[in-house]
Amino acid sequence: MTVAAEKTEGAIAPQRLSRSKALAIALVAAGLATLAAANAHFLYVAIMSQPECISHSKEPRSAIPGGLYQAAKPAC
């Protein structure tokens, strides 16, 4: 046996990932990337959107039948 053959036999060869394990890692990475992108889009929309003033009843809630669907404190 030569010296080169002894070195390759004694060295620990790196193990390859199985196909199913590589697929699982890729799917998890894709899911995390999708989640991060969705959260980034949510934050962008929340920060950049500013609802405009709309007309609504300025009467007290007690005067409106049901009292629902009225701004708590109108901004305009």
PLY file of the C-alpha trace (Angstrom):
ply
format ascii 1.0
element vertex 76
property float x
property float y
property float z
element edge 75
property int vertex1
property int vertex2
end_header
0.00 0.00 0.00
1.30 3.42 -0.86
1.40 6.47 1.39
-1.31 8.21 -0.67
-3.65 5.23 -0.32
-3.12 5.13 3.44
-4.01 8.83 3.76
-7.29 8.44 1.88
-8.30 5.35 3.84
-7.58 6.94 7.21
-9.28 10.26 6.49
-12.91 10.77 7.32
-14.87 11.35 4.14
-17.60 14.00 4.30
-21.07 12.48 4.26
-23.52 13.51 1.56
-27.05 14.48 2.42
-29.70 12.07 1.34
-32.13 13.34 -1.28
-35.06 13.42 1.16
-33.09 15.32 3.79
-31.91 17.86 1.21
-35.49 18.28 0.00
-36.73 18.78 3.56
-34.07 21.43 4.21
-34.94 23.20 0.94
-38.67 23.18 1.77
-38.07 24.57 5.26
-35.81 27.30 3.83
-38.44 28.18 1.19
-41.15 28.32 3.87
-39.07 30.60 6.07
-38.28 32.86 3.09
-41.99 33.05 2.24
-42.87 33.88 5.83
-40.21 36.61 5.98
-41.41 38.11 2.68
-45.04 38.10 3.83
-44.13 39.81 7.10
-42.02 42.40 5.28
-44.94 43.14 2.94
-47.32 43.40 5.90
-45.05 45.92 7.62
-44.61 47.91 4.41
-48.36 48.16 3.85
-49.03 49.01 7.50
-46.44 51.80 7.52
-47.13 53.26 4.07
-50.93 53.24 4.14
-52.77 56.13 5.65
-56.55 55.86 5.57
-58.18 58.98 4.25
-60.89 60.80 6.08
-64.34 59.55 5.13
-67.69 61.06 5.88
-69.45 59.53 8.83
-72.07 60.45 11.36
-70.80 62.79 14.06
-73.76 62.18 16.28
-73.22 60.47 19.64
-73.41 56.69 19.58
-76.53 56.71 21.71
-78.37 58.66 18.97
-77.57 56.07 16.27
-79.74 52.93 16.22
-77.40 50.10 17.09
-74.47 52.47 17.57
-72.17 50.27 15.52
-69.82 51.21 12.70
-68.83 54.63 13.94
-65.32 56.01 14.40
-64.26 56.01 18.04
-62.60 59.41 17.67
-62.87 60.98 14.21
-59.57 62.36 12.94
-61.22 65.03 10.79
0 1
1 2
2 3
3 4
4 5
5 6
6 7
7 8
8 9
9 10
10 11
11 12
12 13
13 14
14 15
15 16
16 17
17 18
18 19
19 20
20 21
21 22
22 23
23 24
24 25
25 26
26 27
27 28
28 29
29 30
30 31
31 32
32 33
33 34
34 35
35 36
36 37
37 38
38 39
39 40
40 41
41 42
42 43
43 44
44 45
45 46
46 47
47 48
48 49
49 50
50 51
51 52
52 53
53 54
54 55
55 56
56 57
57 58
58 59
59 60
60 61
61 62
62 63
63 64
64 65
65 66
66 67
67 68
68 69
69 70
70 71
71 72
72 73
73 74
74 75
